[in-house]
Amino acid sequence: MVSYLCMSEAKPKKRIPALYFYRYLTRYGSVFFPSLIALFITAGLSLAFPYFLGSLIGSPGKAMGEGDEIAQVTENINRVVLTLIGILSLQAVIAYFRVRGFIKAGESALNDIRKDLFAKMIRLPIPFYQEHRSGELSGRLSSDLGVLRDTLLTTVPQLVRQTVILLGGLVFIFICSVKLSLFMLGVIPVVLLAVAVIGKRIKGYSKASQDELAASHVVVEEAVQGIQEVKAFGNEAYEEGRYQVALERFLQQTLKGAQARASFISFIIFVMFGVISVVAWFGARMLALGEISSDQFSQFILFSIFIGASFMAFPEIMSQIQKANGATERLREILSEEEELLGETHGPKVGSLSAHEISFRYPSRPETKVLEAVSFEAKRGQKLAFVGPSGAGKSTLFSLLLGFYHPEEGELRFDGKLLSELGLTSVRNSMAVVPQDVLLFGGSIMENIAYGAPGASEEEVMEAAKKAYAHDFISDFPEGYETLVGPRGVKLSGGQRQRVAIARAVLADPQILLLDEATSALDSESEVYVQKALSELMEGRTSLIIAHRLSTVKEVDQIHVLQEGRVVESGTHSQLLAKQGVYAVLAETQLLA
């Protein structure tokens, strides 16, 4: 089941971006909340160090007498040291379980975030993927989740720890001396103002840096996916140059952000150590005037150092949180995208379809009408063919049938019902596609065929391969059905990939079959096998065929000729030849060729 976070959010509620995903941690509250409590405890115990160490440093100042006074001071020193060691030991034990608990809850929550993001992404419509390159999306999941992981598991716990130490330290210095505390705190508003101003600049640099890193992932992924084309054109140096440019942009943005962070940290170091130095000078005068005891002065100085160290940690913490804000915003953009309305997972299968006056234009090219007033009907078991020149709208028509896009005018019906009534999943489960350019996943042949019906038995896969005339060549491989096909199926020939795709379609047992120029790129020997497999696959099924080779559609029930997005002719092969229209010209051209 998809998390409620995967539901569409047109306008996400405003909240602290870096804490947006902390809701996932509440799923592991039995581990997370005790770890959070332990974090507060260990942070509070850290304040015992300056308190007891201050007493220890200030104690010798009391040993001005002889005999019993020295022994009493020595006993007091021993007691303080033992107490301090006991507190530090307790802190170490609690810290062990706290760290282990945080990692368990945090990594589990991050796994849930990954699952929900992936579940969201695969339910997004096709236009989303045409607007975002695959390398960009994988880069987001990799780099942005990496930033989020560091923030959830390291930065925010550090923020809690330093906040407890800061606030606790302020309480203790006021207990030691109100006058000296007020003197020291007079500079804090200046520091906070600097945090607010420079922090906004750092956030902008961090977001830009992550965007450039994602852009570099795009170059890598595209080069790897198209490695054959890269090598065929001898463009290794060109791709190397593209990657260097992308990395240089990333580096420049990172260095700008580093410059801002470095300036900020230098400013904080100067201010805090300067403040501590001035406070020590002012406190020494108070000690000389008897306005503060040596114990109180030693504790005050140590607490001031702890407070200063906490302040110095905040710039880096805030810098990481600003980076997480940028990463979170990008991940929330994905989660806020509108999903496809898939409908029931196991809805009824459909076997007939019709189009009535459908028109369509791509959102990215609104000025061009790809389809205009297209109408046709395919009854159960009928075979329809769509022919015409490239760019006539044939493949776009298949995209509409699969619900990748929706007609801007007209309507599509399946078994007499609108797509919205049936649901995308029901319609897509009724179909199987055998495209011209077959995409195989990088696993085994067995896995690729079984993709048509996940959970199918080995016997069912083999039976489907036999029907697709693929069993023989698969059995000839040394590893048989466990042969790895390589990325995108590069280890198989075009004809072998087609037959694996047909076997996948056979296993899916569709009611409607979509064949998109399935034999146009094959040699004559491969075409014979593929054509035999397709003929058996189409038997008893509603089949829609896109074809350039008119010889493959002579026996279909109806041929529709598309030209510039319109159906200009319809009829059987013989009828269309007799008309001496566009189809006849296409047939004559192929004959002459």
LOKE-520139 format. One record per residue (C-alpha): residue number from 1; x negated, y, z. Coordinates in steps of 0.25 Angstrom, whole numbers. Each point is the difference from the previous one (the first is absolute). Layout:
BEGIN
seq=NUM; px=X; py=Y; pz=Z
...
***
This chain:
BEGIN
seq=1; px=0; py=0; pz=0
seq=2; px=-5; py=14; pz=-4
seq=3; px=-2; py=9; pz=12
seq=4; px=9; py=12; pz=1
seq=5; px=-12; py=9; pz=-3
seq=6; px=1; py=-6; pz=-14
seq=7; px=14; py=6; pz=-2
seq=8; px=0; py=13; pz=-9
seq=9; px=-2; py=13; pz=7
seq=10; px=3; py=11; pz=-9
seq=11; px=-5; py=10; pz=11
seq=12; px=-9; py=-6; pz=11
seq=13; px=3; py=6; pz=14
seq=14; px=-11; py=10; pz=4
seq=15; px=-9; py=-6; pz=11
seq=16; px=-15; py=-1; pz=3
seq=17; px=-5; py=-6; pz=-12
seq=18; px=-12; py=-8; pz=7
seq=19; px=10; py=-6; pz=9
seq=20; px=10; py=-4; pz=-10
seq=21; px=-4; py=-14; pz=0
seq=22; px=-1; py=-2; pz=15
seq=23; px=14; py=-5; pz=0
seq=24; px=-6; py=-13; pz=-6
seq=25; px=-8; py=-2; pz=13
seq=26; px=13; py=-1; pz=8
seq=27; px=3; py=-13; pz=-6
seq=28; px=-12; py=-5; pz=8
seq=29; px=4; py=8; pz=12
seq=30; px=-4; py=-12; pz=10
seq=31; px=-14; py=2; pz=-4
seq=32; px=-1; py=14; pz=-5
seq=33; px=7; py=7; pz=13
seq=34; px=-9; py=-7; pz=10
seq=35; px=-12; py=4; pz=-8
seq=36; px=5; py=14; pz=-1
seq=37; px=2; py=0; pz=16
seq=38; px=-14; py=-6; pz=1
seq=39; px=-6; py=11; pz=-9
seq=40; px=6; py=11; pz=10
seq=41; px=-6; py=-8; pz=12
seq=42; px=-14; py=-1; pz=-6
seq=43; px=0; py=14; pz=-5
seq=44; px=4; py=4; pz=14
seq=45; px=-10; py=-9; pz=7
seq=46; px=-11; py=7; pz=-9
seq=47; px=3; py=13; pz=9
seq=48; px=-5; py=-8; pz=12
seq=49; px=-14; py=1; pz=-6
seq=50; px=-2; py=15; pz=1
seq=51; px=7; py=1; pz=13
seq=52; px=-8; py=-11; pz=8
seq=53; px=-13; py=4; pz=-8
seq=54; px=2; py=15; pz=5
seq=55; px=2; py=-5; pz=14
seq=56; px=-13; py=-8; pz=-2
seq=57; px=-8; py=12; pz=-5
seq=58; px=5; py=9; pz=10
seq=59; px=-2; py=-9; pz=12
seq=60; px=-15; py=2; pz=2
seq=61; px=3; py=15; pz=2
seq=62; px=6; py=-4; pz=13
seq=63; px=-12; py=-8; pz=5
seq=64; px=-6; py=12; pz=7
seq=65; px=-2; py=-7; pz=13
seq=66; px=-7; py=-11; pz=6
seq=67; px=3; py=-15; pz=4
seq=68; px=15; py=-3; pz=1
seq=69; px=3; py=11; pz=-10
seq=70; px=-9; py=-6; pz=-11
seq=71; px=5; py=-14; pz=3
seq=72; px=15; py=5; pz=-1
seq=73; px=-3; py=6; pz=-13
seq=74; px=-7; py=-12; pz=-5
seq=75; px=12; py=-9; pz=4
seq=76; px=9; py=10; pz=-7
seq=77; px=-9; py=-1; pz=-13
seq=78; px=1; py=-15; pz=0
seq=79; px=15; py=0; pz=2
seq=80; px=2; py=10; pz=-12
seq=81; px=-9; py=-9; pz=-9
seq=82; px=7; py=-13; pz=4
seq=83; px=13; py=7; pz=-2
seq=84; px=-4; py=5; pz=-14
seq=85; px=-5; py=-13; pz=-4
seq=86; px=13; py=-7; pz=4
seq=87; px=8; py=10; pz=-8
seq=88; px=-9; py=-1; pz=-12
seq=89; px=1; py=-15; pz=0
seq=90; px=16; py=1; pz=1
seq=91; px=0; py=9; pz=-11
seq=92; px=-9; py=-9; pz=-9
seq=93; px=10; py=-12; pz=3
seq=94; px=12; py=8; pz=-3
seq=95; px=-7; py=6; pz=-13
seq=96; px=-2; py=-14; pz=-5
seq=97; px=14; py=-4; pz=0
seq=98; px=4; py=14; pz=-5
seq=99; px=-8; py=-1; pz=-12
seq=100; px=4; py=-14; pz=-3
seq=101; px=14; py=3; pz=1
seq=102; px=-1; py=13; pz=-8
seq=103; px=-7; py=-8; pz=-11
seq=104; px=11; py=-11; pz=0
seq=105; px=12; py=10; pz=0
seq=106; px=-7; py=9; pz=-10
seq=107; px=-4; py=-10; pz=-10
seq=108; px=13; py=-7; pz=0
seq=109; px=7; py=13; pz=-2
seq=110; px=-9; py=3; pz=-12
seq=111; px=4; py=-13; pz=-6
seq=112; px=14; py=4; pz=1
seq=113; px=-2; py=13; pz=-6
seq=114; px=-8; py=-7; pz=-12
seq=115; px=12; py=-10; pz=-1
seq=116; px=10; py=11; pz=0
seq=117; px=-7; py=9; pz=-10
seq=118; px=-2; py=-11; pz=-10
seq=119; px=14; py=-4; pz=2
seq=120; px=4; py=14; pz=-3
seq=121; px=-9; py=1; pz=-12
seq=122; px=5; py=-13; pz=-7
seq=123; px=14; py=5; pz=1
seq=124; px=-3; py=14; pz=-6
seq=125; px=5; py=2; pz=-14
seq=126; px=-8; py=-1; pz=-13
seq=127; px=-1; py=15; pz=-2
seq=128; px=-7; py=2; pz=13
seq=129; px=-12; py=-9; pz=-5
seq=130; px=0; py=8; pz=-13
seq=131; px=-2; py=13; pz=8
seq=132; px=-11; py=-7; pz=9
seq=133; px=-12; py=-7; pz=-5
seq=134; px=-2; py=-14; pz=6
seq=135; px=-14; py=4; pz=5
seq=136; px=5; py=12; pz=7
seq=137; px=11; py=-8; pz=8
seq=138; px=-10; py=-11; pz=4
seq=139; px=-10; py=11; pz=4
seq=140; px=11; py=6; pz=9
seq=141; px=3; py=-14; pz=7
seq=142; px=-15; py=-2; pz=2
seq=143; px=-6; py=14; pz=4
seq=144; px=12; py=6; pz=6
seq=145; px=3; py=-12; pz=8
seq=146; px=-14; py=-1; pz=4
seq=147; px=1; py=14; pz=6
seq=148; px=13; py=-3; pz=7
seq=149; px=-7; py=-12; pz=6
seq=150; px=-11; py=8; pz=6
seq=151; px=10; py=10; pz=5
seq=152; px=9; py=-10; pz=7
seq=153; px=-11; py=-9; pz=6
seq=154; px=-11; py=10; pz=3
seq=155; px=4; py=15; pz=-1
seq=156; px=13; py=1; pz=7
seq=157; px=-5; py=-9; pz=12
seq=158; px=-12; py=9; pz=0
seq=159; px=9; py=12; pz=0
seq=160; px=8; py=-5; pz=12
seq=161; px=-13; py=-3; pz=8
seq=162; px=-6; py=14; pz=-3
seq=163; px=14; py=7; pz=4
seq=164; px=1; py=-8; pz=13
seq=165; px=-15; py=4; pz=3
seq=166; px=2; py=14; pz=-4
seq=167; px=13; py=2; pz=8
seq=168; px=-5; py=-8; pz=12
seq=169; px=-13; py=8; pz=0
seq=170; px=7; py=13; pz=0
seq=171; px=8; py=-4; pz=12
seq=172; px=-13; py=-4; pz=7
seq=173; px=-7; py=13; pz=-3
seq=174; px=11; py=8; pz=5
seq=175; px=0; py=-8; pz=13
seq=176; px=-15; py=3; pz=1
seq=177; px=1; py=15; pz=-3
seq=178; px=12; py=8; pz=-5
seq=179; px=-9; py=12; pz=-3
seq=180; px=-11; py=-7; pz=-7
seq=181; px=11; py=-8; pz=-8
seq=182; px=7; py=12; pz=-5
seq=183; px=-13; py=6; pz=-4
seq=184; px=-4; py=-12; pz=-9
seq=185; px=14; py=-1; pz=-6
seq=186; px=0; py=14; pz=-5
seq=187; px=-7; py=-5; pz=-13
seq=188; px=10; py=-11; pz=-3
seq=189; px=10; py=8; pz=-8
seq=190; px=-11; py=4; pz=-10
seq=191; px=-3; py=-15; pz=-2
seq=192; px=14; py=-4; pz=-2
seq=193; px=2; py=11; pz=-10
seq=194; px=-12; py=-5; pz=-8
seq=195; px=5; py=-14; pz=1
seq=196; px=14; py=4; pz=-7
seq=197; px=-7; py=9; pz=-11
seq=198; px=-11; py=-10; pz=-4
seq=199; px=9; py=-12; pz=2
seq=200; px=9; py=4; pz=-11
seq=201; px=-12; py=2; pz=-10
seq=202; px=-5; py=-14; pz=4
seq=203; px=13; py=-6; pz=-3
seq=204; px=0; py=6; pz=-14
seq=205; px=-14; py=-5; pz=-3
seq=206; px=4; py=-14; pz=6
seq=207; px=12; py=-2; pz=-9
seq=208; px=-7; py=5; pz=-12
seq=209; px=-12; py=-10; pz=3
seq=210; px=10; py=-12; pz=1
seq=211; px=6; py=4; pz=-13
seq=212; px=-13; py=0; pz=-7
seq=213; px=-4; py=-13; pz=6
seq=214; px=13; py=-6; pz=-5
seq=215; px=-3; py=5; pz=-14
seq=216; px=-14; py=-7; pz=0
seq=217; px=8; py=-13; pz=4
seq=218; px=8; py=2; pz=-13
seq=219; px=-13; py=1; pz=-9
seq=220; px=-5; py=-13; pz=7
seq=221; px=13; py=-8; pz=-2
seq=222; px=2; py=5; pz=-14
seq=223; px=-14; py=-4; pz=-4
seq=224; px=1; py=-14; pz=6
seq=225; px=14; py=-3; pz=-6
seq=226; px=-5; py=5; pz=-13
seq=227; px=-14; py=-6; pz=0
seq=228; px=1; py=-7; pz=-13
seq=229; px=4; py=13; pz=-7
seq=230; px=-11; py=7; pz=7
seq=231; px=-10; py=-10; pz=-5
seq=232; px=6; py=-1; pz=-13
seq=233; px=-2; py=15; pz=-3
seq=234; px=-14; py=1; pz=8
seq=235; px=6; py=10; pz=10
seq=236; px=-7; py=-5; pz=12
seq=237; px=-8; py=13; pz=1
seq=238; px=13; py=8; pz=-2
seq=239; px=7; py=-7; pz=11
seq=240; px=-12; py=2; pz=9
seq=241; px=1; py=15; pz=-3
seq=242; px=15; py=0; pz=3
seq=243; px=-3; py=-6; pz=14
seq=244; px=-11; py=9; pz=3
seq=245; px=8; py=12; pz=-3
seq=246; px=12; py=-5; pz=9
seq=247; px=-10; py=-3; pz=11
seq=248; px=-7; py=14; pz=-2
seq=249; px=14; py=6; pz=2
seq=250; px=2; py=-8; pz=12
seq=251; px=-13; py=3; pz=6
seq=252; px=2; py=15; pz=-2
seq=253; px=13; py=0; pz=7
seq=254; px=-6; py=-8; pz=11
seq=255; px=-12; py=9; pz=1
seq=256; px=9; py=12; pz=1
seq=257; px=8; py=-6; pz=11
seq=258; px=-13; py=-4; pz=7
seq=259; px=-5; py=14; pz=0
seq=260; px=13; py=5; pz=6
seq=261; px=-1; py=-11; pz=11
seq=262; px=-15; py=2; pz=2
seq=263; px=3; py=15; pz=2
seq=264; px=11; py=-3; pz=10
seq=265; px=-8; py=-10; pz=8
seq=266; px=-12; py=10; pz=1
seq=267; px=9; py=11; pz=4
seq=268; px=6; py=-9; pz=11
seq=269; px=-14; py=-5; pz=5
seq=270; px=-5; py=14; pz=1
seq=271; px=12; py=5; pz=7
seq=272; px=2; py=-11; pz=10
seq=273; px=-15; py=-1; pz=4
seq=274; px=0; py=15; pz=1
seq=275; px=12; py=0; pz=9
seq=276; px=-6; py=-11; pz=9
seq=277; px=-13; py=8; pz=1
seq=278; px=7; py=13; pz=4
seq=279; px=9; py=-8; pz=9
seq=280; px=-13; py=-6; pz=7
seq=281; px=-5; py=14; pz=1
seq=282; px=12; py=5; pz=6
seq=283; px=2; py=-12; pz=10
seq=284; px=-14; py=1; pz=4
seq=285; px=3; py=14; pz=5
seq=286; px=12; py=-4; pz=7
seq=287; px=-8; py=-12; pz=7
seq=288; px=-10; py=11; pz=5
seq=289; px=11; py=8; pz=5
seq=290; px=6; py=-12; pz=7
seq=291; px=13; py=1; pz=-8
seq=292; px=-2; py=-15; pz=-4
seq=293; px=-6; py=-12; pz=6
seq=294; px=-11; py=-8; pz=-6
seq=295; px=9; py=-12; pz=-2
seq=296; px=11; py=8; pz=-6
seq=297; px=-11; py=7; pz=-9
seq=298; px=-6; py=-13; pz=-5
seq=299; px=14; py=-6; pz=-3
seq=300; px=4; py=13; pz=-7
seq=301; px=-12; py=-1; pz=-9
seq=302; px=2; py=-15; pz=-3
seq=303; px=15; py=2; pz=-3
seq=304; px=-3; py=12; pz=-9
seq=305; px=-10; py=-9; pz=-8
seq=306; px=11; py=-10; pz=-1
seq=307; px=10; py=10; pz=-4
seq=308; px=-10; py=6; pz=-10
seq=309; px=-3; py=-14; pz=-6
seq=310; px=15; py=-2; pz=-2
seq=311; px=1; py=13; pz=-7
seq=312; px=-11; py=-3; pz=-9
seq=313; px=7; py=-14; pz=-4
seq=314; px=12; py=7; pz=-4
seq=315; px=-5; py=6; pz=-13
seq=316; px=-4; py=-13; pz=-5
seq=317; px=13; py=-6; pz=5
seq=318; px=9; py=11; pz=-6
seq=319; px=-8; py=-2; pz=-13
seq=320; px=3; py=-15; pz=-1
seq=321; px=15; py=3; pz=4
seq=322; px=0; py=10; pz=-12
seq=323; px=-5; py=-10; pz=-9
seq=324; px=11; py=-10; pz=5
seq=325; px=10; py=11; pz=-2
seq=326; px=-4; py=1; pz=-15
seq=327; px=0; py=-16; pz=-1
seq=328; px=13; py=-1; pz=7
seq=329; px=7; py=10; pz=-9
seq=330; px=-4; py=-8; pz=-12
seq=331; px=5; py=-13; pz=6
seq=332; px=13; py=6; pz=4
seq=333; px=1; py=5; pz=-15
seq=334; px=1; py=-14; pz=-4
seq=335; px=9; py=-4; pz=11
seq=336; px=10; py=12; pz=-3
seq=337; px=1; py=-4; pz=-15
seq=338; px=14; py=-5; pz=-4
seq=339; px=0; py=-16; pz=-2
seq=340; px=7; py=-7; pz=-11
seq=341; px=14; py=-6; pz=5
seq=342; px=-3; py=-14; pz=-2
seq=343; px=13; py=-6; pz=6
seq=344; px=2; py=-14; pz=4
seq=345; px=-12; py=-10; pz=0
seq=346; px=8; py=-12; pz=-5
seq=347; px=11; py=7; pz=-8
seq=348; px=7; py=-8; pz=-11
seq=349; px=-8; py=-1; pz=-13
seq=350; px=6; py=7; pz=-13
seq=351; px=0; py=-6; pz=-14
seq=352; px=5; py=11; pz=-9
seq=353; px=-2; py=15; pz=-2
seq=354; px=4; py=12; pz=-8
seq=355; px=-4; py=14; pz=-3
seq=356; px=9; py=11; pz=-3
seq=357; px=-5; py=13; pz=-6
seq=358; px=-12; py=0; pz=9
seq=359; px=-10; py=12; pz=-1
seq=360; px=-13; py=2; pz=7
seq=361; px=-12; py=9; pz=1
seq=362; px=-12; py=-2; pz=9
seq=363; px=-1; py=10; pz=12
seq=364; px=-15; py=3; pz=-4
seq=365; px=5; py=3; pz=-15
seq=366; px=14; py=7; pz=2
seq=367; px=-1; py=6; pz=-14
seq=368; px=0; py=-13; pz=-7
seq=369; px=12; py=-9; pz=-1
seq=370; px=-5; py=-14; pz=-1
seq=371; px=13; py=-7; pz=-1
seq=372; px=13; py=6; pz=-5
seq=373; px=14; py=-6; pz=0
seq=374; px=-5; py=-14; pz=-1
seq=375; px=11; py=-11; pz=1
seq=376; px=0; py=-15; pz=-1
seq=377; px=5; py=-13; pz=7
seq=378; px=-6; py=-13; pz=3
seq=379; px=9; py=-11; pz=4
seq=380; px=-4; py=-12; pz=8
seq=381; px=-10; py=-9; pz=-8
seq=382; px=-1; py=10; pz=-12
seq=383; px=-13; py=4; pz=-6
seq=384; px=-2; py=15; pz=-3
seq=385; px=-12; py=6; pz=-7
seq=386; px=-5; py=15; pz=0
seq=387; px=-9; py=4; pz=-11
seq=388; px=-6; py=13; pz=-5
seq=389; px=-12; py=8; pz=-1
seq=390; px=-9; py=3; pz=12
seq=391; px=6; py=11; pz=9
seq=392; px=14; py=-3; pz=-4
seq=393; px=4; py=-3; pz=15
seq=394; px=0; py=-15; pz=0
seq=395; px=-9; py=-2; pz=13
seq=396; px=7; py=12; pz=6
seq=397; px=13; py=-8; pz=-2
seq=398; px=-5; py=-12; pz=8
seq=399; px=-5; py=9; pz=11
seq=400; px=14; py=5; pz=1
seq=401; px=6; py=-14; pz=1
seq=402; px=-10; py=-3; pz=11
seq=403; px=5; py=12; pz=8
seq=404; px=-14; py=7; pz=-1
seq=405; px=7; py=12; pz=-4
seq=406; px=15; py=4; pz=-1
seq=407; px=7; py=5; pz=-13
seq=408; px=3; py=15; pz=1
seq=409; px=13; py=-2; pz=-8
seq=410; px=8; py=-13; pz=-3
seq=411; px=0; py=-12; pz=8
seq=412; px=-6; py=-14; pz=1
seq=413; px=9; py=-12; pz=4
seq=414; px=-4; py=-14; pz=4
seq=415; px=12; py=-10; pz=0
seq=416; px=9; py=12; pz=-1
seq=417; px=-6; py=7; pz=12
seq=418; px=-8; py=12; pz=2
seq=419; px=-14; py=-1; pz=5
seq=420; px=3; py=7; pz=13
seq=421; px=11; py=-10; pz=3
seq=422; px=-9; py=-12; pz=-1
seq=423; px=-13; py=5; pz=5
seq=424; px=-14; py=0; pz=-6
seq=425; px=-4; py=-13; pz=6
seq=426; px=12; py=-7; pz=-5
seq=427; px=-3; py=4; pz=-14
seq=428; px=-15; py=-1; pz=0
seq=429; px=2; py=-14; pz=6
seq=430; px=8; py=-4; pz=-12
seq=431; px=-11; py=4; pz=-10
seq=432; px=-14; py=-4; pz=-4
seq=433; px=-9; py=8; pz=-8
seq=434; px=-11; py=-5; pz=-10
seq=435; px=-8; py=12; pz=-4
seq=436; px=-10; py=1; pz=-11
seq=437; px=-11; py=4; pz=10
seq=438; px=1; py=-10; pz=10
seq=439; px=-4; py=4; pz=14
seq=440; px=-6; py=-12; pz=9
seq=441; px=-4; py=2; pz=14
seq=442; px=-14; py=-4; pz=4
seq=443; px=4; py=-13; pz=7
seq=444; px=1; py=-14; pz=-6
seq=445; px=9; py=-5; pz=-12
seq=446; px=9; py=-7; pz=11
seq=447; px=2; py=13; pz=7
seq=448; px=3; py=8; pz=-13
seq=449; px=11; py=-10; pz=-5
seq=450; px=6; py=-1; pz=14
seq=451; px=1; py=15; pz=1
seq=452; px=13; py=-2; pz=-9
seq=453; px=6; py=-8; pz=12
seq=454; px=-8; py=2; pz=13
seq=455; px=1; py=-13; pz=8
seq=456; px=1; py=-9; pz=-12
seq=457; px=-6; py=-14; pz=2
seq=458; px=-12; py=-4; pz=-8
seq=459; px=8; py=-10; pz=-8
seq=460; px=10; py=12; pz=-4
seq=461; px=-12; py=8; pz=-4
seq=462; px=-6; py=-11; pz=-9
seq=463; px=14; py=-3; pz=-6
seq=464; px=1; py=15; pz=-4
seq=465; px=-14; py=0; pz=-6
seq=466; px=4; py=-12; pz=-8
seq=467; px=12; py=7; pz=-6
seq=468; px=-9; py=12; pz=-3
seq=469; px=-10; py=-9; pz=-7
seq=470; px=-11; py=4; pz=10
seq=471; px=-2; py=-13; pz=7
seq=472; px=-10; py=-6; pz=-9
seq=473; px=-10; py=12; pz=-1
seq=474; px=2; py=2; pz=15
seq=475; px=-3; py=-15; pz=3
seq=476; px=-13; py=1; pz=-9
seq=477; px=-6; py=10; pz=10
seq=478; px=-9; py=-6; pz=10
seq=479; px=8; py=5; pz=12
seq=480; px=14; py=-1; pz=-7
seq=481; px=11; py=8; pz=6
seq=482; px=-10; py=5; pz=10
seq=483; px=-8; py=7; pz=-10
seq=484; px=-2; py=15; pz=3
seq=485; px=5; py=9; pz=-11
seq=486; px=-9; py=12; pz=4
seq=487; px=5; py=15; pz=1
seq=488; px=12; py=2; pz=-10
seq=489; px=-2; py=-14; pz=-5
seq=490; px=-13; py=3; pz=-8
seq=491; px=-5; py=-15; pz=1
seq=492; px=11; py=-4; pz=-9
seq=493; px=3; py=2; pz=-15
seq=494; px=12; py=9; pz=-4
seq=495; px=8; py=-13; pz=-4
seq=496; px=-3; py=-7; pz=13
seq=497; px=4; py=13; pz=8
seq=498; px=13; py=0; pz=-8
seq=499; px=3; py=-15; pz=3
seq=500; px=-3; py=2; pz=15
seq=501; px=10; py=12; pz=-1
seq=502; px=10; py=-8; pz=-7
seq=503; px=-2; py=-11; pz=11
seq=504; px=3; py=10; pz=10
seq=505; px=13; py=4; pz=-7
seq=506; px=4; py=-14; pz=-1
seq=507; px=-2; py=-2; pz=15
seq=508; px=8; py=13; pz=3
seq=509; px=12; py=-7; pz=-8
seq=510; px=6; py=14; pz=-4
seq=511; px=13; py=2; pz=-6
seq=512; px=-5; py=12; pz=-9
seq=513; px=-13; py=-1; pz=-7
seq=514; px=-8; py=12; pz=-5
seq=515; px=-11; py=-2; pz=-10
seq=516; px=-8; py=12; pz=-3
seq=517; px=-8; py=-3; pz=-13
seq=518; px=-5; py=-13; pz=7
seq=519; px=-7; py=-6; pz=-12
seq=520; px=-5; py=13; pz=-8
seq=521; px=-14; py=-1; pz=5
seq=522; px=-3; py=-15; pz=-1
seq=523; px=-7; py=-8; pz=-11
seq=524; px=8; py=-10; pz=-8
seq=525; px=-4; py=-12; pz=8
seq=526; px=4; py=7; pz=13
seq=527; px=13; py=5; pz=-6
seq=528; px=5; py=-14; pz=-4
seq=529; px=-1; py=-4; pz=15
seq=530; px=5; py=12; pz=6
seq=531; px=12; py=1; pz=-11
seq=532; px=3; py=-15; pz=4
seq=533; px=0; py=4; pz=15
seq=534; px=9; py=12; pz=-2
seq=535; px=10; py=-7; pz=-9
seq=536; px=2; py=-11; pz=12
seq=537; px=0; py=12; pz=10
seq=538; px=11; py=7; pz=-8
seq=539; px=9; py=-12; pz=-1
seq=540; px=13; py=3; pz=7
seq=541; px=-5; py=14; pz=5
seq=542; px=4; py=14; pz=-4
seq=543; px=-12; py=5; pz=-7
seq=544; px=-5; py=14; pz=-4
seq=545; px=-12; py=0; pz=-9
seq=546; px=-9; py=12; pz=-4
seq=547; px=-7; py=-4; pz=-12
seq=548; px=-9; py=6; pz=-11
seq=549; px=-1; py=-13; pz=-8
seq=550; px=14; py=-1; pz=-6
seq=551; px=-3; py=-15; pz=-3
seq=552; px=2; py=-3; pz=15
seq=553; px=14; py=6; pz=0
seq=554; px=7; py=-6; pz=-12
seq=555; px=8; py=-10; pz=8
seq=556; px=5; py=10; pz=11
seq=557; px=15; py=3; pz=1
seq=558; px=-1; py=15; pz=-2
seq=559; px=-12; py=10; pz=-4
seq=560; px=0; py=14; pz=4
seq=561; px=-9; py=10; pz=-7
seq=562; px=-5; py=11; pz=8
seq=563; px=-5; py=13; pz=-6
seq=564; px=-4; py=13; pz=8
seq=565; px=8; py=-5; pz=12
seq=566; px=13; py=-4; pz=-8
seq=567; px=6; py=-13; pz=-5
seq=568; px=0; py=3; pz=-15
seq=569; px=4; py=-14; pz=-4
seq=570; px=6; py=-13; pz=6
seq=571; px=3; py=-14; pz=-6
seq=572; px=-6; py=-13; pz=-3
seq=573; px=-13; py=-2; pz=-8
seq=574; px=7; py=-3; pz=-13
seq=575; px=10; py=11; pz=2
seq=576; px=-10; py=11; pz=3
seq=577; px=-9; py=-5; pz=-12
seq=578; px=13; py=2; pz=-9
seq=579; px=2; py=14; pz=5
seq=580; px=-13; py=4; pz=-6
seq=581; px=-3; py=10; pz=12
seq=582; px=-10; py=2; pz=10
seq=583; px=-1; py=-15; pz=4
seq=584; px=-2; py=-4; pz=-15
seq=585; px=-11; py=10; pz=-1
seq=586; px=-7; py=-5; pz=12
seq=587; px=1; py=-15; pz=-5
seq=588; px=-5; py=4; pz=-14
seq=589; px=-12; py=8; pz=7
seq=590; px=-3; py=-13; pz=8
seq=591; px=1; py=-9; pz=-12
seq=592; px=-9; py=9; pz=-8
seq=593; px=-10; py=0; pz=11
***
